[in-house]
Amino acid sequence: MADNFVATVATVYQQKLGKVLAASGIHVDDENAMYMYKAVEETIWPYDDRGGLIGEDVWEVDPAKAQISNLNPDDVITTQEADRLLRPLIKPLPSFDDVVLLRSQQ
């Protein structure tokens, strides 16, 4: 972490359609099937002086080491299912001015 960015390294799991993987040059058995794509990614998240996110740099560390496995259709999470599961966890952020500048305490 720094004054104006956060850097991370993470193992990321992504559901990807076979057609997407094939378009990237990855051999798949079925272009219409869904696959789990596991890879290590590094990210840099730069912020402005008020803590606002101003960009995102993401890169896969070593694509040759990515792991790809078939997903059972029953295990595929749709965007609608992800919305249903995640929406209760998403809370609005408080006002920057109220929290950092302590306006609500004046």
QUITA-V289773 format. One record per residue. N is the residue number from 1. SS is DSSP state (H for helix, E for strand, L for the rest). D_LAST is the distance of its C-alpha to the last C-alpha in Angstrom with 1 decimal. Layout:
BEGIN
n->N ss->SS d_last->D_LAST
n->N ss->SS d_last->D_LAST
END
This chain:
BEGIN
n->1 ss->L d_last->30.8
n->2 ss->L d_last->29.9
n->3 ss->L d_last->27.0
n->4 ss->L d_last->27.8
n->5 ss->E d_last->30.0
n->6 ss->E d_last->31.0
n->7 ss->E d_last->34.7
n->8 ss->E d_last->36.5
n->9 ss->E d_last->40.0
n->10 ss->E d_last->40.8
n->11 ss->E d_last->43.8
n->12 ss->E d_last->43.4
n->13 ss->E d_last->45.4
n->14 ss->E d_last->46.0
n->15 ss->E d_last->48.2
n->16 ss->E d_last->50.4
n->17 ss->E d_last->53.2
n->18 ss->H d_last->56.5
n->19 ss->H d_last->56.9
n->20 ss->H d_last->53.7
n->21 ss->H d_last->55.0
n->22 ss->H d_last->58.5
n->23 ss->H d_last->57.0
n->24 ss->L d_last->55.6
n->25 ss->L d_last->59.0
n->26 ss->L d_last->58.6
n->27 ss->L d_last->61.6
n->28 ss->L d_last->61.0
n->29 ss->L d_last->63.5
n->30 ss->L d_last->62.1
n->31 ss->L d_last->60.0
n->32 ss->L d_last->58.9
n->33 ss->L d_last->57.7
n->34 ss->E d_last->54.2
n->35 ss->E d_last->53.7
n->36 ss->E d_last->51.1
n->37 ss->E d_last->50.4
n->38 ss->E d_last->49.0
n->39 ss->E d_last->48.1
n->40 ss->E d_last->45.9
n->41 ss->E d_last->43.3
n->42 ss->E d_last->41.1
n->43 ss->E d_last->37.9
n->44 ss->E d_last->35.5
n->45 ss->E d_last->32.1
n->46 ss->E d_last->30.6
n->47 ss->E d_last->26.9
n->48 ss->L d_last->25.2
n->49 ss->L d_last->22.4
n->50 ss->L d_last->19.7
n->51 ss->L d_last->21.7
n->52 ss->L d_last->23.6
n->53 ss->E d_last->27.2
n->54 ss->L d_last->29.6
n->55 ss->L d_last->32.9
n->56 ss->L d_last->35.1
n->57 ss->E d_last->38.3
n->58 ss->E d_last->40.5
n->59 ss->E d_last->44.0
n->60 ss->E d_last->46.5
n->61 ss->L d_last->47.7
n->62 ss->L d_last->51.3
n->63 ss->H d_last->52.4
n->64 ss->H d_last->55.8
n->65 ss->H d_last->54.4
n->66 ss->L d_last->52.7
n->67 ss->E d_last->54.0
n->68 ss->E d_last->54.9
n->69 ss->E d_last->56.0
n->70 ss->E d_last->57.0
n->71 ss->L d_last->54.7
n->72 ss->L d_last->56.2
n->73 ss->H d_last->55.4
n->74 ss->H d_last->54.0
n->75 ss->H d_last->51.4
n->76 ss->L d_last->50.1
n->77 ss->L d_last->46.5
n->78 ss->L d_last->46.1
n->79 ss->H d_last->43.0
n->80 ss->H d_last->42.7
n->81 ss->H d_last->43.0
n->82 ss->H d_last->40.4
n->83 ss->H d_last->38.0
n->84 ss->H d_last->38.7
n->85 ss->H d_last->38.2
n->86 ss->H d_last->35.1
n->87 ss->H d_last->33.1
n->88 ss->H d_last->31.8
n->89 ss->H d_last->30.4
n->90 ss->L d_last->28.4
n->91 ss->L d_last->24.8
n->92 ss->L d_last->22.3
n->93 ss->L d_last->20.0
n->94 ss->L d_last->16.2
n->95 ss->L d_last->14.5
n->96 ss->H d_last->14.7
n->97 ss->H d_last->11.6
n->98 ss->H d_last->9.6
n->99 ss->H d_last->11.4
n->100 ss->H d_last->12.3
n->101 ss->L d_last->9.7
n->102 ss->L d_last->6.9
n->103 ss->H d_last->5.5
n->104 ss->H d_last->5.7
n->105 ss->H d_last->3.8
n->106 ss->L d_last->0.0
END
